[in-house]
Amino acid sequence: MSASLLDYGPAVFEKNDYRCVYCGLDCRSFELWRFLTVDHLLPNIPEYKDTREEPKWKVTACQFCNSADNKFFNKNEITDKMTPEEIIEMRLKGIRKTTVKYYKYWLKEVAEKRLKKLEP
């Protein structure tokens, strides 16, 4: 079980009204709450060891959005001189790109096949 759900997550989730800051998914129901994660906006490097744990640098993210751009910190220069909002906006670009890729796949491989099964 994810420590973020029961340990340090509730305060972050409450701050963001149990919604993913990236896609807006409302996770107030038990079925969706289970997919919440805490996204640290600063990289996990010694320079930010303590800073990244401050509430200001933690936001609510659904599992998809939190993992949609796993290489984010490798591709972007992030500093604590930026605002959380600036980092979220930067992160959104990669998440949107991944979402479009998955949506196109879903249309072709999932939705289309399901529709074909419904045809007489």
N, C-alpha and C positions, 0 to 999 in steps of 0.2 A: 504494500500500500504506500502511496506517495505521502511523504512527510508533509508536503505542502498542503494537503487537504486537511490534515488534523493538527498540525503544529503551527507553523508560521503563516500559512495561507489565509486563514479566516480574516485576519485584519486587512490583508491586501484585497481579498475578494469583496469585503464590505466597502472598502474605499472606492472600488470600481463598480459597485452595485451588482456584483456577480455577473458582470458582462465582460467578454473579451474586448480589450481595448483596440484590437486590430480589426476584427470582423463584426463586432457588436453582438455576437451570439449571447443570448440570455440564458444563463445557466442556473436559474433559481430553482428549477425542478430537480429532484433527486437524480433522474435519468441523465441530465446534462451536467449537473454539479460534479459528478464523478470524473468528468473530462477536463476540469479546470486545472490549470498549472499556474505557477508564479514565474513570470519572466523577469530575469535580472537584466536591466538595461545597460549595465556596465560589464565589460569583459571580466572573466575569471582569471585575473592575473594579479601577481603580488602587489602591484601599484594600487589596485582598487580593492584589496582584500577586505578591508573594513567598510569602506565607502559603499560598495555595492550592496551591502546588507541593510543600509539605511532605507526606511520606508519609501522615501522619495524615488529610489531607484528600482523599486519592485512594482510590477503591474500584473493584472489578471490577464491570462491568455488561455484560450482553448488549446488542447493538445496539438491540433492541426497547425494553428498559427505559430505556436511556440517552436515547432519543428520544421515549419515550411521553408525557412531560410537558415539552415544550420551553419552555413559558412559566413553568416552576416559579419561576425567580428573579424574574420580573416580578410574580408573584402572592404571593410570600412574603418576609417580612423575615428574611433569614438573616445571622447574625453569627458571628464566630469565638469568641463567648462560649458558643455552643451546642456540644454534643458531636456528633461524627460520627453517633453512634447516633440522636440527636434529629433531625438533618437527614434521615437515611435514613428514619426513621419518617414524617416529614412528606412526603417525596418519594413514599413508598409509596402514599399516598392517591390521588394523581393517576395513578400507574402502574396501580393496581388499577382505577380508573375507566376508563382507556383500554383496559385488558385486557378488561374486561367488554364494552365497546363492540365491540371487534374479535372477541371470541368470539361474540357474538350475530350479527354479520355472517357469520362463518365458518360457523356453524350453518345459516344461511339460504341463503347464496350459494355455499358450497363443499360442505359435508357433504351437504346435501339434494340438490344437483345430482349429486353423485357417487353417492349411493344410487339415484337415479332411473336413472342409466346402468346400474346393476347389475340392475335389475328386468327380468324377461323380457318 
